[in-house]
């Protein structure tokens, strides 16, 4: 009965052609320039029309692809679930541990420790992770001396004999973007020392499928003013450079690809950001596929998303909540592994309990 009513309803609305729509629009414009009034020209070079119809989809590839199927346009998994990610600044390991336990108990299941001190010991690591059950949460380490921290973490999980399949840890080691691109130089001449350290960590974590050693810091490009296309292009270029360097050092494409993680900033350009993440997965899948992996699994792009900081305002800070909401929705619809919403007051003060 419902179907009959629905069919009857639609028969009352005869189809309208694109030409008819255009004639009405031109009449309403009363001579005004169509292109200037209604077509949005983006910094990325796209001319966005005021409306689109089914005929505009003709010839577009991958529209019928399923989530979890190469080239992963609709996601790398059959379901769209993401981890709730939150960062904790580590000045004092004991204080950071207290904050971490509080937010973990509040529902966070992916935590990032941004380590500030230049010196960080095994004792500091034990204090930081006190009462945190490593297999129960994804942990990311960034900040100062991340490669050194990685050595401490690997030693800890081996000492505690944690099952390899239950360990999910990321390290934000990124000499190409954080060092060379941001500062103009590597940590050593030609970066040889940096990449030797990365290769060593890749070897040590070979049996840990849930450990990612490299994080391509794509948010740096976005927050520095790049367009959405530029941010994606630079990130993919850096990721490919890591692939090539690791393979030149003797690793297979599978071993190299599975140690790379991408981090992307999400701006308030709602639909373009959805498209960016979807296009990124497709492009990365094809980049890795070109090296003939035995299976398609290494072609999956492992992406973390964080809402942008460059567009936060100090003059009307609660507007930042609206921007963060829009940005978070773009990321969640597009599909990401984990998502962090930047506290609305980060632009002008240290985040407090309310903003976190």
Secondary structure as the mmCIF struct_conf table of DSSP 4:
data_model
#
loop_
_struct_conf.conf_type_id
_struct_conf.id
_struct_conf.beg_label_comp_id
_struct_conf.beg_label_asym_id
_struct_conf.beg_label_seq_id
_struct_conf.end_label_comp_id
_struct_conf.end_label_asym_id
_struct_conf.end_label_seq_id
HELX_RH_AL_P HELX_RH_AL_P1 UNK A 2 UNK A 11
TURN_TY1_P TURN_TY1_P1 UNK A 12 UNK A 12
BEND BEND1 UNK A 13 UNK A 13
HELX_RH_AL_P HELX_RH_AL_P2 UNK A 18 UNK A 29
TURN_TY1_P TURN_TY1_P2 UNK A 30 UNK A 31
HELX_RH_AL_P HELX_RH_AL_P3 UNK A 34 UNK A 38
STRN STRN1 UNK A 40 UNK A 41
TURN_TY1_P TURN_TY1_P3 UNK A 43 UNK A 44
BEND BEND2 UNK A 45 UNK A 45
STRN STRN2 UNK A 47 UNK A 48
BEND BEND3 UNK A 50 UNK A 50
HELX_RH_3T_P HELX_RH_3T_P1 UNK A 54 UNK A 57
TURN_TY1_P TURN_TY1_P4 UNK A 58 UNK A 59
TURN_TY1_P TURN_TY1_P5 UNK A 61 UNK A 64
HELX_LH_PP_P HELX_LH_PP_P1 UNK A 65 UNK A 66
TURN_TY1_P TURN_TY1_P6 UNK A 67 UNK A 68
BEND BEND4 UNK A 69 UNK A 69
TURN_TY1_P TURN_TY1_P7 UNK A 70 UNK A 71
TURN_TY1_P TURN_TY1_P8 UNK A 73 UNK A 74
BEND BEND5 UNK A 76 UNK A 79
STRN STRN3 UNK A 83 UNK A 90
BEND BEND6 UNK A 91 UNK A 92
HELX_RH_AL_P HELX_RH_AL_P4 UNK A 93 UNK A 105
TURN_TY1_P TURN_TY1_P9 UNK A 106 UNK A 107
STRN STRN4 UNK A 110 UNK A 115
BEND BEND7 UNK A 118 UNK A 118
HELX_RH_AL_P HELX_RH_AL_P5 UNK A 122 UNK A 128
TURN_TY1_P TURN_TY1_P10 UNK A 129 UNK A 131
HELX_RH_3T_P HELX_RH_3T_P2 UNK A 134 UNK A 136
BEND BEND8 UNK A 137 UNK A 137
STRN STRN5 UNK A 138 UNK A 143
TURN_TY1_P TURN_TY1_P11 UNK A 144 UNK A 145
HELX_RH_AL_P HELX_RH_AL_P6 UNK A 146 UNK A 159
TURN_TY1_P TURN_TY1_P12 UNK A 160 UNK A 161
HELX_RH_3T_P HELX_RH_3T_P3 UNK A 164 UNK A 166
STRN STRN6 UNK A 169 UNK A 173
HELX_RH_PI_P HELX_RH_PI_P1 UNK A 175 UNK A 181
HELX_RH_AL_P HELX_RH_AL_P7 UNK A 182 UNK A 183
BEND BEND9 UNK A 184 UNK A 185
BEND BEND10 UNK A 187 UNK A 188
HELX_RH_3T_P HELX_RH_3T_P4 UNK A 189 UNK A 191
HELX_RH_AL_P HELX_RH_AL_P8 UNK A 192 UNK A 204
TURN_TY1_P TURN_TY1_P13 UNK A 205 UNK A 207
TURN_TY1_P TURN_TY1_P14 UNK A 209 UNK A 210
STRN STRN7 UNK A 211 UNK A 217
HELX_RH_AL_P HELX_RH_AL_P9 UNK A 218 UNK A 223
TURN_TY1_P TURN_TY1_P15 UNK A 224 UNK A 225
HELX_RH_AL_P HELX_RH_AL_P10 UNK A 228 UNK A 248
TURN_TY1_P TURN_TY1_P16 UNK A 249 UNK A 250
HELX_RH_AL_P HELX_RH_AL_P11 UNK A 253 UNK A 257
TURN_TY1_P TURN_TY1_P17 UNK A 258 UNK A 259
STRN STRN8 UNK A 260 UNK A 266
BEND BEND11 UNK A 268 UNK A 268
HELX_RH_AL_P HELX_RH_AL_P12 UNK A 270 UNK A 289
TURN_TY1_P TURN_TY1_P18 UNK A 290 UNK A 291
BEND BEND12 UNK A 294 UNK A 296
HELX_RH_3T_P HELX_RH_3T_P5 UNK A 297 UNK A 299
STRN STRN9 UNK A 303 UNK A 307
BEND BEND13 UNK A 309 UNK A 309
TURN_TY1_P TURN_TY1_P19 UNK A 310 UNK A 311
BEND BEND14 UNK A 314 UNK A 316
TURN_TY1_P TURN_TY1_P20 UNK A 317 UNK A 318
HELX_RH_AL_P HELX_RH_AL_P13 UNK A 319 UNK A 334
BEND BEND15 UNK A 337 UNK A 337
STRN STRN10 UNK A 338 UNK A 340
HELX_LH_PP_P HELX_LH_PP_P2 UNK A 341 UNK A 343
TURN_TY1_P TURN_TY1_P21 UNK A 344 UNK A 348
BEND BEND16 UNK A 349 UNK A 349
TURN_TY1_P TURN_TY1_P22 UNK A 353 UNK A 355
#
